[in-house]
Amino acid sequence: YLGVKGGLAMSSHSHLDQGSFYFESDGVTWATDLGMQDYNSLESKGVDLWDMTQDSERWTVFRIGPFSHNIVTVNGHTPKVNHPVAFTRTWAPDNRTRHDRVGAEMDLTELYAEDLDSCKRAVYLYGDLEIVDLIQAGDSACTVRWAMCTEAKVSLQPDPDIDLPGYPFADHRIKLEADGRKRTL
């Protein structure tokens, strides 16, 4: 099962999670979403949840803002909330075989225009889950944070086939374990 999200963060009850994905395989949820939080628990603490502007306190709530979702963030900035994200391409299970793609592609450039010249994401099943992020920075260096929310046990595994000197843990793969099953990122 694969779910991919586009849409508009400023829409009522939305989270700042355009481009996020949810993935289950063989009964195990590998990539998930924390879901909603009871509004009263936030409003009783004085949090203004109904201001949907860019600098709203709403986007600082962990479950609602970008940092708990399966997306990229750039230079620690909050993606733009006023740009809708539509699918630019979809792959459907029409007479599919095991090797056909099923999923969607979206252009996220407007969300990250403050830092990037281009940002596109494709999330699809092609035998297994594939996430392809095509990111082009402008004239300045950028720090990109790639995140995935999971309930699986996570560990780092050295990979001798990867050689990226100067990047801590870049020579590792991420191993996920849940319900007696394993996956590698």
C-alpha positions as CSV (number, residue, x, y, z in Angstrom):
1,Y,0.0,0.0,0.0
2,L,1.4,3.4,-1.0
3,G,-0.1,6.8,-0.3
4,V,1.4,10.1,-1.6
5,K,0.2,13.6,-0.6
6,G,0.0,16.8,-2.6
7,G,-2.4,19.6,-1.8
8,L,-2.2,22.9,0.0
9,A,-1.0,23.4,3.6
10,M,-3.2,26.4,4.1
11,S,-6.3,24.2,3.6
12,S,-8.4,23.6,6.7
13,H,-7.0,20.9,9.0
14,S,-4.0,20.3,6.7
15,H,-0.5,19.6,7.9
16,L,2.7,21.0,6.2
17,D,3.4,17.7,4.5
18,Q,3.1,18.1,0.7
19,G,5.3,15.4,-0.9
20,S,5.0,13.0,2.0
21,F,4.3,9.3,1.6
22,Y,2.9,6.4,3.6
23,F,4.0,2.8,2.8
24,E,3.0,-0.6,4.0
25,S,4.3,-3.9,2.7
26,D,3.4,-7.5,3.7
27,G,1.4,-6.1,6.7
28,V,4.1,-4.0,8.0
29,T,3.9,-0.2,8.1
30,W,7.4,1.1,7.1
31,A,6.7,4.8,6.5
32,T,3.9,6.3,8.5
33,D,2.4,9.6,9.6
34,L,1.9,10.6,13.3
35,G,-1.7,11.7,12.5
36,M,-3.7,14.4,14.1
37,Q,-3.5,15.8,17.6
38,D,-6.5,16.7,19.7
39,Y,-7.0,20.4,19.0
40,N,-8.1,21.1,22.6
41,S,-4.7,19.9,23.9
42,L,-3.1,22.7,21.9
43,E,-5.7,25.4,22.1
44,S,-5.9,25.1,25.9
45,K,-2.2,26.0,25.9
46,G,-2.9,29.1,23.9
47,V,-1.7,27.8,20.5
48,D,-3.5,29.6,17.6
49,L,-4.2,26.7,15.2
50,W,-6.4,28.7,12.9
51,D,-3.8,31.1,11.6
52,M,-2.7,29.5,8.3
53,T,-0.1,32.2,7.3
54,Q,3.5,31.4,6.7
55,D,4.8,32.5,10.1
56,S,1.9,31.0,12.1
57,E,2.5,29.2,15.4
58,R,0.5,26.3,13.8
59,W,3.5,25.2,11.8
60,T,5.7,25.0,15.0
61,V,3.5,22.2,16.4
62,F,5.6,19.0,15.7
63,R,2.7,16.9,14.4
64,I,1.4,19.6,12.1
65,G,4.7,21.3,10.9
66,P,7.2,19.9,8.5
67,F,9.7,18.2,10.8
68,S,7.6,15.1,11.6
69,H,6.7,14.2,8.1
70,N,8.2,12.1,5.3
71,I,9.5,15.1,3.3
72,V,12.6,17.1,2.7
73,T,13.3,20.4,4.4
74,V,16.0,22.8,3.2
75,N,18.3,25.0,5.4
76,G,15.9,24.4,8.3
77,H,13.2,26.6,6.6
78,T,9.5,25.8,6.7
79,P,8.2,25.1,3.2
80,K,5.9,27.7,1.8
81,V,2.3,27.2,2.9
82,N,0.5,29.1,0.1
83,H,1.5,27.0,-2.9
84,P,-0.6,24.0,-3.9
85,V,1.1,20.9,-5.0
86,A,-0.4,18.8,-7.8
87,F,0.7,15.6,-9.3
88,T,2.6,16.2,-12.5
89,R,2.5,12.5,-13.5
90,T,0.9,9.4,-12.1
91,W,1.4,5.7,-12.8
92,A,-1.6,3.6,-12.3
93,P,-2.1,-0.2,-11.9
94,D,-3.6,-0.5,-15.4
95,N,-2.8,-4.1,-16.6
96,R,0.3,-3.9,-14.5
97,T,3.0,-6.5,-14.2
98,R,5.3,-6.8,-11.3
99,H,7.8,-4.4,-12.9
100,D,5.4,-1.6,-13.8
101,R,5.4,1.7,-11.8
102,V,2.5,2.7,-9.6
103,G,2.7,6.0,-7.9
104,A,3.0,9.7,-8.5
105,E,5.4,12.5,-9.3
106,M,5.1,16.1,-8.1
107,D,6.8,19.5,-8.5
108,L,7.6,20.9,-5.1
109,T,9.8,23.8,-6.4
110,E,7.4,26.6,-5.2
111,L,7.5,25.2,-1.6
112,Y,11.3,25.6,-1.5
113,A,11.8,28.6,-3.8
114,E,13.6,30.5,-1.0
115,D,16.5,28.0,-1.2
116,L,16.2,25.9,-4.4
117,D,16.0,26.4,-8.1
118,S,14.1,23.1,-8.5
119,C,12.7,20.3,-6.3
120,K,10.8,17.4,-7.8
121,R,9.8,14.1,-6.1
122,A,8.6,10.8,-7.5
123,V,7.3,8.2,-5.1
124,Y,6.3,4.9,-6.7
125,L,6.3,1.1,-6.5
126,Y,8.6,-0.5,-9.0
127,G,9.0,-4.0,-7.6
128,D,9.7,-2.2,-4.3
129,L,9.3,1.4,-3.0
130,E,11.4,4.0,-4.7
131,I,11.6,7.7,-3.8
132,V,13.4,9.9,-6.3
133,D,14.2,13.5,-5.2
134,L,15.6,15.7,-7.9
135,I,17.0,18.8,-6.1
136,Q,18.8,21.7,-7.7
137,A,20.3,24.4,-5.5
138,G,20.9,27.9,-6.7
139,D,24.2,29.7,-6.2
140,S,24.4,29.0,-2.5
141,A,25.1,25.7,-0.7
142,C,22.1,24.1,1.0
143,T,21.6,21.7,3.8
144,V,18.8,19.2,2.8
145,R,17.2,17.1,5.5
146,W,15.5,14.0,4.2
147,A,13.1,12.5,6.8
148,M,10.9,9.4,7.1
149,C,8.7,8.7,10.1
150,T,8.7,5.0,11.0
151,E,7.7,2.8,14.0
152,A,10.4,0.3,12.9
153,K,13.6,-0.3,14.9
154,V,16.3,1.7,13.1
155,S,20.0,1.0,13.0
156,L,23.0,2.1,10.9
157,Q,24.9,-0.6,9.0
158,P,28.3,0.1,7.4
159,D,28.4,-0.3,3.6
160,P,31.9,-0.7,2.1
161,D,30.5,0.0,-1.4
162,I,29.8,3.7,-0.4
163,D,32.7,6.1,-0.3
164,L,31.8,9.7,0.6
165,P,34.8,11.1,2.6
166,G,33.9,14.0,4.9
167,Y,30.2,13.1,5.3
168,P,29.5,11.4,8.7
169,F,27.6,8.2,8.3
170,A,27.4,8.6,4.5
171,D,29.1,5.2,4.2
172,H,26.2,3.5,6.0
173,R,22.8,2.2,5.0
174,I,19.8,2.4,7.3
175,K,18.3,-0.9,8.4
176,L,14.7,-1.1,9.5
177,E,13.2,-4.0,11.5
178,A,9.6,-4.6,12.4
179,D,7.5,-7.7,13.0
180,G,10.3,-10.0,12.1
181,R,10.9,-8.4,8.8
182,K,13.8,-6.2,7.5
183,R,14.2,-3.5,5.0
184,T,17.2,-1.4,4.0
185,L,17.4,2.3,2.9
